[in-house]
């Protein structure tokens, strides 16, 4: 909210209180972030991590995980929570400033530049974000439940070492005379990237609680595990039969034709 207040401030003008109150009213009833967390199946994981960090132990009655899990992977789970919150807030922000959003007309009337993208580029980005979220919540999240793992996004710092720069381009004559080398300053670039991490955890309880499309997709996964070996066996049998037909029958026929032509040429 503090960031949005700064975005809504115009140059040499006071804050538009009416627009800010409208934005706060719209965002209070928005549960996009919570729905994203619930559909990902990480609601209990995040809740128990925060409870453990706050009280130092897992004393909840409905505790699903062991304390050793947070001891080993607590940092990764916390980083995934931060990235999930940031992703959800970014989705809310895109919906807020889009052409069919809550504040589209008010933003245009005030001449605010809250986003440098054009309307088409903004809608394309919003549709891509919505499609990726839908695929993750309804496909990838179900697959991770079925395979008993959590797909976590973690922050990884990467440092690129560059060539050293001379501290002084023209060292004094006495340093050259004494043979002392002038100091060098190493040049390095550091940035943070988002990496993927799979944490093995038993998730049978969450898999049984699936409903709707996600439940039917889990049934499809079970059916594919049962039918794929049979389908592979049938395909192998058919391919072997086809190869036998092509190699044995057609090959022998061509061989007989060639032998007949050669014998006929000898007779002539």
N, C-alpha and C positions, 0 to 999 in steps of 0.2 A: 504493500500500500504506500509506503514511503517513496519507493521508486516511481510509482505511478503519479504521485503528487508532484514530484520533480518534473516528470514528463509533461504534465498538464500545465505547468507554469509557462506563460507566454512572456516574451521579452517586453520589459517595461510595463507590464500589466499585472494585475492581481490574479490570484487563482480563481478559476471559475468554480464556485462552491456548488452550484446546481449540478454541473456536469460531474464533479467528484462524488457527490452524494448519489447520483444516478448510477455511477460505476460501482460504488460500494454496495448499493442495493442489489445490483445484478450479480455481483460476484459472491455475495453472501449465500445465495441459494444454489450456487454452482458446485456440484459434487464430482466434477470431472476427475480430479486428482484421486479422490477416495474410490471412485468406481474403477479407475485404472489399477489401483493397488489391489482391490478385491478380486478383479478378474485375473490378475496375474498370479493369484494364489499366495501372495507374500504378506497378507495382512497379519496373520498370527506370528510369522517370523519377525516382522518389524516390531510388533507389539511386545513380544517377549524380549527382543534385544533392548528396546527402550526401557522396559521394566527392569531388566538386569543391570543396565547402566545406571538407572536411577536408584535402585534399592540394593544392588550388589548381589542379588541371588534370584533364583527362579522359584518363587513361592506361590505362584498362581495355581489355582485349582485345575484349570484347563490347560496346563502346560503341555506342549506337544514335543518339545525338543529338549535335549540334554545340555547341561551347562558347558560341557566340553566343546560343543559345536560353536558357541559364541567365543570361547577361549581361543579356538583355532582360527575361526573365520569371522570374528566380530568386526574387524576393520573392513573386510570386503562387503559384509552385509550393510554396514553403515554407509559406505561409499555408494552402494547400489540404491539405498534409500534416498540419499541426497540427489543422485542422478535422476531417480524416478520422480521426485518432487519437482526438480527443475524441468523435466520433460513435460509433466502435467501442467505446470504454470505456463510454459511456453505455448502449449496447446490452447489454454484458456486465453492467452494474450492474442494468438492468431485469430481465434473466434471473436474476440472483442473488437478487433480493428478491421475485420474482413468486410466485404461489401454487403453481406447480409447480417452483420453483427449488430450489437446493441448500440454502438456509438459511431456508426459510419457517417450518418448525416451531421451529427454534432461535430465530429472531427473535421469534416470537410468545411463546415461553415466557419469554424475557428481558424482554419488555415494551419492546422497542426501537422507537423512532420514526424509522426510517431514511428513511421516505417518508410524506408527508402525504396522499397519494392513497388513496382507497378501493380495495378489491380489484378492483371492476369497472372503475373509472377507470384503474387500473394496467394491467390486462389489455388494455383498449382502446388505451391508449397503446403498449403493447408490440406489439400486433398491427398498429397503424398503422406503427410503425417497421419491423417485419419486412416488411410489404407494400411500403413505399417502397424499402427496400433491395433487395428481390427485383426490383421493376420497374426500378430503376436498373441493377442488375448484369446483368439479362437483356435489357433493352430499350434503355434510354437509353445505356448504355455501348457496346453494339454499334452503335447509330446513330452515336455519336461516332467510333468506329473507322472506320466505312464512309465518313463525311464528312471524315476526316482532321483531327480536332481533339480537343483535350482540354477537357473542361468542368471548370473550376477554380472553387472557392469561395474568395473572398478576403474580407478584413476591411476595412471602410470606416468611417472615423470621420466622424460627422456632428455638427455643432455648430448648435444652435438658439439664436439670439440673442433674449433676452427684453427687456422694458422695463427701463430703467435705474432703479435705486433711489437715492434721495437718501442721501448719507452721513450727513447730519444733518437731521432733520425741521424743527427750529427753529433756523435760523442766527442768529448773534449780530447785534445792532443795528448794529455798526460795519461788518459786511460788507454789510449792506443800504445803509448810508450811502455806502460807497465804491463800490458797484455791482459788487463782486466776486461772482461766482457760486460757490456752494458746490460742493464736489466731488461727483461722481456715480460710482457703482460699477456697471458693466455686469453684467447678469444673463444668463448663458449656460448652456445644458445640453448636455453632450457625451455621446454614446453610440456604440457600435460595432454595426454591422449586417453581416450576411453577404450579399455580392453575388456574382453569377455573372459569369464571365469565360471566353470561348472563345479558346483558344490554337491556331492552325493548325499542325499537325504531321503529317507523312506517317506513317501507321500501317498500311501494307499488311502488314508482317510479323506484327503482332498479329492482324490480321483473318484471315490464313491459319491461325493457330494455334488458332482457335476450335474447340470440340468441343461435342457434345451439343445441348441446346436452343438455345444461343447460335449454334451453327453453322447450324441450321435457320432461325433467325430472320434471319440474314444472307442465306441463300438466298431467303427471302421478300422481303427488301428488294430484292435483285437482280431477282426475278421481278416485283415491283410496278413497278420502274422500266421493265421491258420491256413489261408488259401495260397499264399505266395510259394511255399515249398511245393504244393501240388501243381501250381501253374508252371513253376520252373521245371518240374519233372515232365509235365506234358509237352512243354516247349522243347525240351531236350529230346524226347522221343520223336516228336514230329520232325525236328531238324535232322536227327539221325536217319529217319526214314527217307526224307528228301535227299540227303546226301547219298544214301545207298542207291536210290533210284537214279540219281544223276550220274554217279560214278560207275555203278555196276551195270545197269541196264543200258543206258545211253552210251556209256563207254564201250561196252561189249558190242553194241550195234555198230558204232562207228568203226570198231576194230574189224568186224566182219565185212563191212562195206569196203574198207581199205584193202583187206586181204583179197576180196573178190576182184577189185579193180586191178590189183597187182597181178593176180593170176591171169586175168583177161589180157593184160598187156604182154605177158610172157607168151601166151598162146599165139598172139599176133606176131 
